[in-house]
Amino acid sequence: MKNTECHVSKTNPFAWMTVALVLPATAWTSPAAMERIVVAPDGKGFTTAQSRQRFVPWGMNYGNAGRLMEDFWDKEWPALAGDFRELKELGANVVRVHLQFGKFMAAPDQANPGALK
């Protein structure tokens, strides 16, 4: 698969939300082993923060048999970790997860402490 540049609009808030919701597929790796990803200086893609290597996000939405991640991660962590290992083996370097606002918030301005443990 040929890498193509990723263009992110500086004025489109939805583009930035999409980038913000992307979870690195290498999330189980030690933070010291991962380099931070930043918007490229020209605003037309991404680079690694320190080494300035080009970073092309490639991944997919996460789902496990139609279930939401937060509905089973506390009881079936090995299944979740296995799914992410498989995504990495497929070449993904990002995974979008769809966390449900109502699962983590009791009100628009109040977190649900039980969901954040």
Phi, psi and omega in degrees: 000128181280134177289138175238154180289147177257121180257125180243122179290134178284343183255351182266106182296333180291326177296317180291324177297320179298314179297319182294332183272355181282131180252126179301134180292347179263028186300336181276356178281151177304135179305328179294335182275348183254140176261139181296142178258134181228164174292136180299151180306327179277358179074011185245031180161205183224154174221166171282144189297312185272310186275348179059028175285142177299137177237121178250109180293132176218121181188207185203172173285147179262136173202148180231099181053038178078004182268150173282140183306315183288352177278345183223356185296331181284331183258336185231045182306319179302325178294316179297312179299320178296319178299316181292325174298317179296319178299318178296318178298330178282354177103001181291138173243358173217152176220130177267127177249147183249085178280138183269121182310314182297339179282338186246349182237133176278331179207168182304334181240018184221118179288153174268101185304324181296328181279346184259009180282000000 
